[in-house]
Amino acid sequence: MPASTMRCLTATLKRFRNEVKALTVQAETADQAPVNEGMNIPEEIARCKERLKGLAAAKDLA
């Protein structure tokens, strides 16, 4: 895998990890603050975690 692709993949992994952390914090405080209309936090976290798995697998193949 070219170095530029690896950098992009690494940046994407970092972005999704940060998104999962932010969604987790939002889920923990959901009882105290309004959630974005139409957002299902557990589904968003699951979606991000699945994407992280796929990206990590792709990185391992590099």
VENFENCOR-V753349 format. One record per pair of residues at least 24 apart in sequence whose ideal C-beta (glycine too) atoms are under 10 Angstrom apart, sorted by sequence separation. I is the first residue (numbers start at 1). J is the second residue. D is the distance in Angstrom with one decimal. If there is no record, write none. Layout:
# VENFENCOR-V753349
[[I | J | D] [I | J | D]]
This chain:
# VENFENCOR-V753349
[[20 | 44 | 8.8] [21 | 45 | 9.8] [23 | 47 | 9.5] [24 | 48 | 9.8] [19 | 44 | 8.2] [20 | 45 | 5.9] [23 | 48 | 6.8] [19 | 45 | 8.8] [20 | 46 | 9.7] [22 | 48 | 9.6] [23 | 49 | 9.8] [20 | 47 | 9.6] [21 | 48 | 9.7] [19 | 47 | 9.6] [20 | 48 | 4.8] [19 | 48 | 5.3] [20 | 49 | 6.2] [18 | 48 | 9.7] [19 | 49 | 10.0] [16 | 47 | 9.6] [17 | 48 | 8.5] [20 | 51 | 9.5] [16 | 48 | 5.2] [17 | 49 | 9.7] [19 | 51 | 9.2] [20 | 52 | 7.0] [15 | 48 | 9.5] [16 | 49 | 8.3] [19 | 52 | 9.2] [16 | 50 | 9.8] [16 | 51 | 5.6] [17 | 52 | 6.7] [15 | 51 | 10.0] [16 | 52 | 4.9] [15 | 52 | 9.9] [16 | 53 | 9.9] [13 | 51 | 9.2] [16 | 54 | 9.9] [17 | 55 | 9.9] [12 | 51 | 8.5] [13 | 52 | 6.5] [16 | 55 | 6.9] [12 | 52 | 9.1] [15 | 55 | 9.8] [16 | 56 | 9.7] [13 | 55 | 5.2] [12 | 55 | 5.9] [13 | 56 | 6.6] [10 | 55 | 9.2] [13 | 58 | 9.5] [9 | 55 | 6.1] [12 | 58 | 9.7] [13 | 59 | 6.9] [9 | 56 | 9.1] [12 | 59 | 9.5] [9 | 58 | 6.4] [10 | 59 | 7.3] [9 | 59 | 5.3] [6 | 58 | 10.0] [5 | 58 | 9.4] [6 | 59 | 7.3] [9 | 62 | 7.5] [5 | 59 | 9.8] [6 | 62 | 5.9] [1 | 58 | 8.3] [5 | 62 | 7.7] [1 | 59 | 8.2] [3 | 62 | 9.9] [1 | 61 | 7.8] [2 | 62 | 9.2] [1 | 62 | 3.7]]
